[in-house]
Amino acid sequence: MVGPSSGAAIKYAFDVAARPEAKGSTIVVVLPSHGIRYVAHPLWAAVNAEANEALPPGEAPCSDKEQPILLWASEEYKKA
């Protein structure tokens, strides 16, 4: 998940890549955020509820940018 600024960066990269002078070039995009702070917005309430139901109890997504976003391996999780 990324935030709106990352979406804007991707959109701009597509615009640059569509220019005739960019033909055959490699376009590199740096996404400025991982978007974790945006999920607190009420717009995402239904998605948060669905995710919380799917995640193991007590294993909320991590908001520390130095840690993995999810601290559990889905292949090891078996829903009861």
C-alpha positions in Angstrom: 0.0 0.0 0.0 1.2 3.5 -0.8 -0.2 7.0 -0.3 -1.4 9.6 -2.7 2.0 11.1 -3.2 3.3 7.7 -4.4 0.4 7.5 -6.8 1.2 11.0 -8.2 4.8 9.9 -8.7 3.7 6.8 -10.7 1.3 8.9 -12.8 4.1 11.4 -13.6 6.4 8.6 -14.5 3.8 7.2 -16.9 3.5 10.7 -18.4 7.2 11.0 -18.9 7.4 7.5 -20.3 4.7 8.4 -22.9 6.9 11.2 -24.4 8.5 10.4 -27.8 11.9 11.3 -26.4 11.6 8.7 -23.7 11.2 5.8 -26.1 13.6 3.0 -25.2 14.5 4.6 -21.9 14.2 3.1 -18.4 12.0 5.2 -16.1 12.8 4.9 -12.4 10.2 5.9 -9.8 10.9 6.3 -6.1 7.8 6.0 -4.0 7.9 8.5 -1.2 5.8 6.6 1.4 4.4 3.2 2.2 1.0 4.7 3.0 0.5 3.2 6.5 -0.7 6.5 8.0 -3.5 6.8 5.4 -5.3 3.7 6.6 -6.3 5.5 9.8 -8.6 7.7 7.7 -12.4 6.8 8.0 -12.5 6.2 4.2 -10.6 2.9 4.9 -12.8 1.7 7.8 -14.4 -1.2 5.9 -11.0 -2.3 4.6 -9.5 -2.1 8.1 -12.4 -4.2 9.5 -11.9 -6.8 6.8 -8.1 -6.9 7.4 -8.5 -7.1 11.2 -10.9 -10.1 10.7 -8.3 -11.8 8.5 -5.3 -11.2 10.6 -4.4 -13.4 13.6 -5.6 -11.9 16.9 -3.3 -9.3 18.3 -1.2 -9.0 15.1 -2.0 -5.5 13.8 0.0 -4.1 10.9 3.2 -2.4 12.1 3.5 1.4 11.6 7.2 1.5 12.3 9.0 2.2 9.0 12.0 0.3 10.2 10.0 -2.9 10.6 8.1 -5.1 8.1 4.5 -3.9 7.7 3.2 -7.3 8.8 5.1 -9.2 11.4 3.6 -12.7 10.6 4.0 -15.1 7.8 0.7 -15.8 6.1 1.8 -19.3 5.0 2.2 -20.2 8.7 -1.3 -18.9 9.7 -4.3 -21.2 9.7 -7.6 -19.7 10.4 -9.5 -21.6 13.1 
